Amino acid sequence: MINPAQVDEITTLSLVIPALNEEAGITSIIDRVLAVQPALSRAGVAGLELIVVDDGSTDRTTEIVRSCTGVVLVQHSVNLGYGAALKSGFRAARGQILGFLDADGTYPPEYLPQLCAAILEGADVAVGSRRSGEYSEMPAVRRLGNFFWSNLLSLLAGRRVVDPASGMRIFRREALEYIYPLPDGLNFTPVMSTRTAHEELRVVELPIPYKERVGRSKLSVVRDGVRFLRTILWTALNYNPVRILGSIGLGMFLIAAVIAGILIVMRLAGVTTLGPWGVFGTFTAVVFGIAGINLFALGATFNYLVSLFHKRPIRQGLLGRPLFKKPIERHFWWIGLLMLSAGLIFGAVSLTLALEAWPIERLWLYLLAGTMLILAGLQLVIFWLIARVLQELSQREFQVQTEIFTNK
């Protein structure tokens, strides 16, 4: 969260419009943006700097923008990407408020005063949301995709995000140091949403109407959808690894537990041999059980590395809340020792029964359970040791400053 004391008086909005072969509509969007200056003044924004970044257009976009008054033109000699164009515009901007808007007229510049007012009232980022109640012409496929990204990001960040791919945003210049680095492609907006949510910036999403562009969109549903998913997950891993790795690990462990329960019921029913599907199920239970525990423990341990980098408290819990009063990794030692002990007991029982001439058909389940418990318990103890070391390192700087500069 940005410290208000570090923010200068806000007087000017620098709005960036990335443009690639938009000769048919660039004049219209420029005129509409410039026409909102009186409304911006009434909202408390004294000046407007409009920056159009031509991202290597091959049509007359550059020529048209150069002929417009009241516009700053930034040119890329070749196409570098949507995000690269926005970042070039931000570097050229002089205003204390930054923002961006697509060039195709799908987002209404008439709502810029409302977004700027939210910034002036204390928000760090204001987003024009296409999914907050206003009329929207978004195609059904993209509407479904946006619904998926919204819920995925809300789950990963522990904060409600309504429109993670909106191309209309206003934010304080100081927010850049929190949300950078950002990609050069069309995945700029979902990555920005992921970072703002995890950086705990004050985000306001205001409803805006959305008009689908005329002509072919530059967004590929499949290609860019996969890119969105990959970058959202990867960015979230940089902030709260246990939310992703822990969830996957927990899911794998639950699948293994269900299969193990079925095997136990079968064994109690007198089944001592397995068919092909039984063998495959047993294999799946072993792999998912051990891998699930390792992924969960790895995610919890990684959170300490993230804490070291960001210099902030450890994020806890898969759903934003700790599972115990203390962080779950603090309990790894006794859970691991308990599993080790249980595994050794299973091993001792198996040895005793084997000495009494029990056939392997009757012993395999005990041997398998003992092996899994020993391996999983050993891994938990190891991860507990790693987490303790990382915890000490994460607290070292604070403790040093306290001991040196605190009067006793």
N, C-alpha and C positions, 0 to 999 in steps of 0.2 A: 504494500500500500504506500502511495506517495505521501510524503510528509507535506501538508499544506504550507508549512513555514518555508519550504524550499521552492515554492512555486511563485514566479514573478506575477505581477498584475497582468491579467489576460486582456489583450486589446485587439489582436488581429487573428483572423482565421486564414490559414493557408490550405486551400483545397486542391488536391491533386486528382487529375483525371487521366488515367492511362488510356492510350488510344492506339489501336492497330487496325488500319484500313477501315476507318469510320467516316469516310467522306460524306456519306449520305445523311448522317445525323449529328455530326460534331458541332455544326453551327447552332442547331437547335438547343443542345444541352448547354453550350456556352452561354447563349442568350438567357436561358432559364436560370442558370446559376447567377449571372450578373444581375438579374432582375430581383433577386431576393436580398440585395444589399440593404434596402430600407428596413425590411423585416429583421435582418441581422442586427442593425443598429438599435432597433427597439428592444431586441433581446439582450443587448449589452455588448455586442461585438462591434468595435468601432471601425475596423478595416477588414477588407477581403482581398486576399491575394490568390488569384486563380492560376494554377499551373497545369498545363497540358503536356504530358510526356508522350511524344510520338515514339512508339516502340518498333521502329524499322518498317513503317508503312510503305507499301508499294503503290498506293493510289494517291489521291490529291489531298490526303489528310493534312500533311505538313503545310502545303500551300494555303489551304483554307484557314488553318489556325494562325498562320503568320499574318494573314490579312485582318484578323479580328483585333479590336482594341481592348485593352484592359486584361490581356492574357499574357502570361509568361510561357514561352515555348522551350521545352527541353527535348533534345533529339537523341535517339539511339541510331547509329548508322546501320545496325542489324537488329533483328528481333532477339531480345534477351529474356522476355517473359513478363507476365503480368506483375509478379512480385518485384522483379528487378525494376520495372518502370515506376512502381510506387516508391521504392526506396530511392531512386534517382530524384523523384519529386520531393521527397522529404529532405534530402540533402540540399536541395536548392531553396527550400522554404525558409521564410523569415519570421513567420507568425509564431505566437505562443500556443495557439491551438492548431493542431494538424487534423486533416481529414482526407477522405478520398471518396470517389463516386465513379461508377462505371460510365463509359462514354456513350452507351447505346440507348440511353433514355429510359431504362427499365426502373431506375430508382428516382424518386421525386425530389429534386433539389429544394422544392418549396417547404420541405420538412427540416431543412438544415437549421433554421432558427430554433426549433424545438430541441434538436440534439445539442446545439451549442448552449442553450439554456440549462440543460442537464449538467454540462461541464461547469458552467458558472455556479451552479448550485452545489458543487462538490464532487461530482462523478469524475473518475479518471478516464473512463471510456464510455461513449454513448454509441449504441448500435441501432441502426434502422432495421427493425425486425419484420420480416415478411410473414411470420407465423404467429403474430400476436393479436390477430383479430381483424385487421384491415383487409380490404379487398385485394386478392392476389390472383394473378394469371399464371402462376407457376405451374408447369406441366406436371401431370400426375406422377411420372417416374421420378422427377427431381424433388417433388413434394415428399414422396416416400423416402428418397435418399436423405433429404434434410431431416425428416423425422428420425431416421436411424442415427445420423450424426449427432443430432441434438441429445437423444437419450444416451448414446454411448459416451459422449463427452460429459454429460451431467453425472453419469455413474462414475466415470474415472476421476473427475475433479471434485465430486461431492458438493457441487453447486449447480443450480439450474441454469442451463444454457439453452435458449429457445431457438436462435438462428445462428449457428456457428459459421455459416458460409456467406453471410450478408456482405455485399459489396458497397455498403454505405456506412461509414463510421467516422466519428469525431473523437479526438482524444488529446490529452495534454502532451506537449512535447516531451515532458519529463518521463512519460510512460515508455518511450522508446528504449531506455536503458533496461527496463524490466522485461520487455517482450522481444527484443532482439536476441539472437539472430533469427531472421525469417527467410523462408525459401524464395526463390526467384519465379516460381511457376504459379499456376492457378490455385495451388494448395496454400497460398499465402494466408487467406482468411481463416481456414480451419485451424492452422497452426497458431495464428494470432489469437484466436479464441481459446485454444488450449493453454497457451502461455498466460493470457490475462486471467483465466480462471484459476490456474495454479499459483500465480503470483499474488493472488488475493487483492487484485486491483478492484476499485469500486466501479462496477460495470452496470450501466442502465440500458435496458433494451426497450425501445419505444416502437409502437406499431406504426408501420408505414404501408401504403398501398404499393403493389408491385405490378408492373406491366411487362409482359413477355415481349422480348425484342422482335422486331420484324427481320426476317432472314434467318440464316443459319447461325446457331450459337457456336462459340469457340470451345465450349465445354463438352468433353466426351464423357458420357455417363459411366461407361465401363472403365476406361483408362484412368480418368481423373478420379472416379470413385475409389478405385484400388489405391491410387496415390493418396487420396484423402485418408483412407483407413490406415495405411502404413505410417503416414506422418503424424496422425493424431496419436496412435499407439506409441510411436517412438518418442514423441515429445512428452507424452504423459509418463513414460518410463524415466525421463530425466527428472521428474518431480516426486513421484510416488510409486516406485517399482512394485511394492507389495500389493497395490490395488490390482495390477494386471497379473503379475506372476503368482501372487498368492491366490487369486481367484481361479486361475487355471489349475494350480496345484491342488487347491481344495476340491475342485470339480473332479479331477483325476482320482483323488483319494476316495471320494464318495463313490465313484464308479467301482473302484477296487473293493470298497467295503461291502457294496451290494453283492458283488460276485462272491466275495469271501463268505457272506452270509448264506448264499445259496449252496456253496460247497459244504459248509458246516451242516446245514439241514440235510443235504444228501448223505453226508457221512453218518449222521445220527440215524438216518433211515436205513443204514446198512449197506450203502453203496461204497464199494472199495476200489472200483476200477472206473475209468473215464473213457468216453468215446471221443471222437475228433473235436466236437464242439466243447466238450468238457475240458480237454487239453488246451484248446485255444482260450477258453475262459480263464483257466488257471494262469496261463502265460500272461494274459491281459491284466489280471489282478496283480501279479507280481510286478510287472513293469509299471502300471499306473500307480500302484501303492507306493513304491519306492520313489519313482520320479515325482509323484505328486507332493510327497513330503519334502523332497529336495527343492522343488520349485517354490513351495510356500516358504521354506526356511531361507532360500536364497533371496526371495523378494524382501523379506523382513530385514535381512542383513544388508542388502543393497541400500535400504533406506538410510542407513547410517553413513554410507558413502555420499549419498545425495545431500544429507545434512551437513557433512563436512564441506562440500562444495558451496552450497547456498548459504552456509552459516546461519541456519535457522533450526528450530526444534524439529525433532523427528515426527513425521506424519504417522499416525497410528490407525489401525483398523481397516478392514476391507470396505466398510460402509461408512467411513468417517468417524467411527467410534472404536475404542479399544475393546478387544474381546474379553480381557480381564481388567482388574483394577490397575495392574502393571502391564506394560507392553508385552505382547505375546512372546517375543524372543527372550524375555527375562525368565520365562518358564521352561525354555527348551532343555535346561540341564536336568530338571527332575522328571520331565516327560521322557527325555532320552534315557535316563537311568532306569526309569520304570519299564520302558520298552526293552532295554537291554536285559534287565532282570527276568522279564517274562520270557524273552527269547532263550535265555540260558536255561530256564526251567523247562521249557518245551524240549530243548536239546537234551537235558538230563533225563527227562521222562522217556524220550525216544530211545536213548541209549539203554536205559533200564529195560524197556519193553523188548528192544532188540536182543539183549542178553537172555531174555526169556523166550527167545525163538519166535517173536512175532514177525510175520512176513512183511515185506516192504509195502505190499498193497494196503496194509493196515497202518503203516507208519508214515507214509508220504505226506499226509496233511499236517501232522505234528512237526515233521522236519521242515516243511515249507514255511509254516507259521513261525517257527523258531528262527529260521534264516532271515525272513523279512523283518521280524522285530529287532533282531540284533543289528542288521544293516541300517534300518531306519533310526534306531536309537543312537547308534554311533554317529550318524550324520547330524542328528539334532544336537548332540553334545559338542561336536566340532563347530557347528554354526553358532552355538551359544558362546563358545570361546572367542570366535571371530567377532561376534557382536559386542562382547564385553570390551575387547581391545578397541574397536571402532568407537564405542561409546566414550571410552577414556580419551581418545584423540579428539572427538567432537567437543568435549567439555574442557579440553586443556587450555585453549586460548582464553576462555572466559575465566577459568580458575587462576591463570597467570596474571591477568589484568586485575582481578580482585585482590590477590595476595600482594601485588606490587603497589597498587595505588590506593587501596582501602586503608584508612587509618584504623589502627587497633587501639 
